[in-house]
Amino acid sequence: MKSIAVYCGSKFGHDPVYKTAAKEVALSLVKREIAIVYGGGDVGLMGVVANTALTNGGKVTGVMPKFLMEIEGHYDLTESIIVETMHERKTIMVDRSDGFIILPGGFGTLDEFMEITTWAQLQLHQKPIGLYNINGYYDHLMAHIHQMVLAGFILPAYRELIIDDTDLDRLLERMEAYSQQSDEAAIHADQLDRI
């Protein structure tokens, strides 16, 4: 992976562990010489990721809709891409990235997470999706996804499109080793079982 899109909140959250984890992600990616693609903000965890990477020699590309630029835009990135719509922003972030890491965040982060996972399910990309589950932040969401599998709305193999972990180094190693081909074979077998 040469570049990773980082999806995270425009707020810090109440627990300082989230800010610490955002710094940890940025430093780990810089150390591995992986460029960061993100939403272009200078606020919350988004700003922490960008500024930590930049301060430590990392490359950071921000993709920001014009209407948000004056409110939360970062003006000192390696590369800034200004777009008209949120849809353009998300498409460019996917195109510019070899994988995705999801940190804690709000509705926007969940929207991005669900969209790229859906795109993987539809085989619109074959890139690893890493959910960094800091401090149990995503425990309830993962439990609900498990319930969706049990209820028959998600195939078990599609659940495996999400690489979730509480340890960053292990998460990145699993992402590096990821191959959707094995998932596709499992999905095909699962579908045949249901015919």
QUIHU-V200838 format. One line per field, one symbol per residue. psi: psi as a letter, one per 20 degrees, with the letter a starting at -180 (. if undefined). burial: + if it has 24 or more other C-alpha atoms within 12 Angstrom, else -. A space follows every 10 residues. Layout:
# QUIHU-V200838
psi: ???
burial: ???
This chain:
# QUIHU-V200838
psi: phqppoprqj rhrhpihggg hggggghggg hjlpqppaij qkqbhghggg hggghkjrpp ppopqhiigh gjqpjlrgpp oprhrhgggh gggghiqirp pprqabgggh ggghghgghg hjkirlqqop onnpkjhjgh ghhhhghhgh ijipqhhhhi hooqqipggh ghghghipoi ghghghgggg ghhi.
burial: +-++++++++ +++----++- ++++++++++ ---+++++++ ++++++++++ ++++---+++ +++++---+- --+++-++++ ++------++ ++++-+++++ +++++---+- -+++-++--+ +---++++++ ++++--++-- ----+----- ----++++++ +++++--+-- ++-+++-+-+ --++--+--- -----
